[in-house]
Amino acid sequence: MRPAAARVLLGAFAFAVVADLASQALGSDTGHLLAKPLLMPLLAAYAAVRGGPRLLVVALLLGWAGDVLLLSDADPAFLAGMSSFAAGHVCYLVLFARHGRTRARGALLAGGYGLVLVTTVALLWPGLPAGLRVPVVGYSLLLTAMAYGATRLGPVAGLGGALFLLSDTLIATGVADWPQLPRPDFWIMLTYAAGQYLLVRGVTDTLGAPTAPAAAYGEVRSTTP
């Protein structure tokens, strides 16, 4: 890992996030169009510099493609953007399967996320356009599986997955024509950027930590005269 480069990239990512959120708060479409496409490339570069696995970088770049596509209001662009994010979730799922650890409360968490999925889909279904119902259900299944899978890498990645799930749920409520919070895109981007960042930190911190046997060996070596 190159600490100096990582700090620069993280600072650039944070600046782009603040710029995008400020644009959303002020209602500046131009600022949003300029800032949003910078977020995931900067975060992907940060992940790469921190030694993140290739699947993590690919997932972030697929998120970037989804971000760009969702800047358009056209239905084909929305479906293409959703497909890009879905492919990113597949990358995350494979990554979590390879590097996650089994948790004692896995069944309880799985049941909780399953309940969230079923309840959300049931509530959104009547308001979704007919052509988007099946794609949204399929995407929601992948998204929820990703959020649950993230918990296998610890609380930081788990919170990141949950925020990503919340962000996309907020988007779905807009598609279903539900009443929205003031400046809904602000909250969508806030939870999305925070979620992706926490996923990156959760993955890189977990994979960068020494294994238990290695740590124990290091302690023995440090106390051996």
C-alpha positions in Angstrom: 0.0 0.0 0.0 1.2 3.6 -0.8 -0.1 5.7 2.2 0.5 9.0 0.6 -1.3 8.2 -2.6 -4.1 6.6 -0.6 -4.5 9.8 1.4 -4.6 12.0 -1.8 -7.2 9.8 -3.5 -9.3 9.6 -0.4 -9.2 13.4 -0.1 -10.2 13.8 -3.7 -13.1 11.3 -3.2 -14.2 13.2 -0.1 -14.1 16.5 -2.0 -16.1 15.1 -4.9 -18.7 13.7 -2.5 -19.0 17.1 -0.7 -19.3 18.9 -4.1 -22.0 16.5 -5.3 -24.0 16.8 -2.0 -23.7 20.6 -2.1 -24.9 20.6 -5.7 -27.9 18.4 -4.6 -28.7 20.7 -1.7 -28.5 23.8 -3.8 -30.4 22.2 -6.7 -27.5 22.6 -9.1 -27.8 20.0 -11.9 -24.5 21.1 -13.5 -22.6 20.5 -10.3 -24.1 17.1 -9.9 -23.4 16.2 -13.5 -19.7 17.1 -13.0 -19.2 15.6 -9.6 -21.1 12.3 -9.7 -19.0 10.6 -12.5 -15.9 11.3 -10.4 -16.9 9.4 -7.3 -16.4 5.8 -8.1 -13.3 6.1 -10.3 -11.6 7.9 -7.4 -12.8 5.3 -4.9 -11.7 2.5 -7.2 -8.3 4.0 -7.4 -8.2 4.4 -3.6 -9.2 0.7 -3.2 -6.5 -0.4 -5.7 -3.8 1.7 -3.9 -4.8 0.1 -0.6 -4.3 -3.3 -2.1 -8.0 -4.1 -2.7 -8.7 -7.2 -4.7 -9.6 -6.9 -8.4 -13.2 -7.9 -7.8 -13.6 -4.9 -5.5 -12.2 -2.5 -8.1 -14.4 -4.0 -10.8 -17.5 -3.7 -8.6 -16.8 0.0 -8.1 -16.2 0.6 -11.8 -19.5 -1.1 -12.6 -21.0 1.3 -10.1 -19.4 4.2 -12.0 -21.0 2.9 -15.2 -24.4 2.7 -13.4 -23.9 6.2 -12.1 -23.3 7.6 -15.5 -26.2 5.7 -17.1 -28.6 6.9 -14.4 -27.9 10.5 -15.2 -30.3 10.0 -18.0 -34.1 9.8 -17.3 -34.8 7.5 -20.2 -36.1 4.0 -19.3 -33.5 2.1 -21.4 -30.7 4.0 -19.6 -32.3 3.2 -16.2 -32.5 -0.5 -17.0 -28.9 -0.5 -18.3 -27.7 1.3 -15.2 -29.6 -1.2 -13.0 -27.9 -4.0 -14.9 -24.5 -2.5 -14.4 -25.1 -2.2 -10.6 -26.4 -5.8 -10.6 -23.2 -7.0 -12.2 -21.3 -5.1 -9.5 -23.3 -6.9 -6.8 -22.4 -10.2 -8.3 -18.7 -9.2 -8.0 -19.3 -8.2 -4.3 -21.0 -11.6 -3.7 -18.1 -13.5 -5.1 -15.7 -11.4 -3.1 -17.6 -12.0 0.1 -17.9 -15.7 -0.5 -14.1 -15.9 -1.0 -13.0 -13.8 1.9 -16.0 -13.7 4.3 -16.1 -15.5 7.6 -19.1 -17.5 9.0 -21.0 -15.7 11.7 -23.0 -17.3 14.5 -26.0 -15.1 13.8 -25.9 -15.7 10.0 -29.4 -17.3 10.0 -30.9 -14.5 12.0 -29.4 -11.9 9.7 -30.4 -13.8 6.7 -34.0 -13.9 8.0 -34.0 -10.2 8.7 -32.7 -9.2 5.3 -35.2 -11.7 3.7 -38.0 -10.0 5.6 -36.8 -6.6 4.4 -36.7 -7.8 0.8 -40.2 -9.3 0.8 -41.8 -6.4 2.6 -40.1 -3.8 0.4 -41.1 -5.6 -2.9 -44.6 -6.1 -1.7 -45.0 -2.4 -0.8 -43.4 -1.1 -4.0 -45.0 -3.5 -6.5 -48.3 -1.7 -7.1 -46.6 1.6 -7.8 -43.8 0.3 -10.1 -44.3 0.6 -13.9 -45.3 -2.8 -15.3 -42.1 -3.1 -17.4 -39.9 -2.5 -14.4 -41.5 -4.8 -11.9 -39.7 -8.0 -12.8 -36.3 -6.3 -13.2 -36.7 -4.4 -10.0 -37.5 -7.7 -8.1 -34.5 -9.4 -9.6 -32.2 -6.5 -8.8 -33.6 -6.2 -5.2 -32.8 -9.9 -4.6 -29.2 -9.4 -5.7 -28.9 -6.1 -3.7 -30.2 -7.7 -0.5 -28.0 -10.7 -0.9 -25.0 -8.3 -1.3 -26.0 -6.4 1.8 -26.3 -9.6 3.8 -23.1 -11.0 2.4 -21.2 -7.9 3.4 -21.8 -8.7 7.1 -19.5 -11.6 6.8 -16.5 -9.2 6.6 -17.4 -7.4 9.8 -19.5 -4.4 11.0 -17.9 -1.8 8.7 -18.6 -3.7 5.5 -22.0 -4.7 6.9 -23.0 -1.1 7.5 -21.8 -0.2 4.0 -24.0 -2.9 2.5 -27.0 -1.7 4.5 -26.5 1.9 3.4 -26.2 0.8 -0.2 -29.5 -1.1 0.2 -31.1 2.0 1.7 -29.9 4.2 -1.1 -31.3 2.0 -3.8 -34.5 1.6 -1.9 -34.9 5.3 -1.8 -34.5 5.3 -5.6 -37.1 2.6 -5.9 -39.6 4.7 -3.9 -39.2 7.5 -6.4 -39.8 5.1 -9.3 -42.9 3.9 -7.6 -44.1 7.5 -7.2 -44.1 7.5 -3.4 -43.9 10.8 -1.5 -40.3 11.9 -1.2 -38.1 13.6 1.3 -37.0 17.2 0.5 -34.1 17.0 -2.0 -34.4 13.2 -2.3 -31.3 12.9 -4.5 -29.2 14.3 -1.6 -30.1 11.4 0.7 -29.7 8.9 -2.1 -26.2 10.1 -2.9 -25.2 10.5 0.8 -26.1 6.9 1.6 -24.7 5.6 -1.6 -21.3 7.3 -1.3 -21.1 6.3 2.4 -22.1 2.8 1.6 -19.5 2.3 -1.1 -16.8 3.8 1.0 -17.5 1.6 4.0 -17.6 -1.5 1.7 -14.1 -0.5 0.5 -12.8 0.1 4.0 -14.4 -3.1 5.3 -12.9 -5.2 2.5 -9.4 -3.7 2.5 -9.1 -3.6 6.3 -10.3 -7.2 6.6 -8.0 -8.5 3.9 -5.1 -6.4 5.1 -5.3 -7.6 8.7 -2.9 -10.5 9.7 -4.4 -13.9 10.2 -4.6 -15.2 13.7 -1.8 -17.7 13.4 0.5 -15.1 11.7 -0.3 -12.5 14.4 0.4 -15.1 17.2 3.7 -16.0 15.5 4.7 -12.3 15.4 4.0 -12.0 19.1 6.1 -15.0 19.9 9.0 -13.6 17.8 8.7 -10.3 19.5 9.1 -11.9 22.9 11.9 -14.3 21.9 15.4 -13.1 23.0 
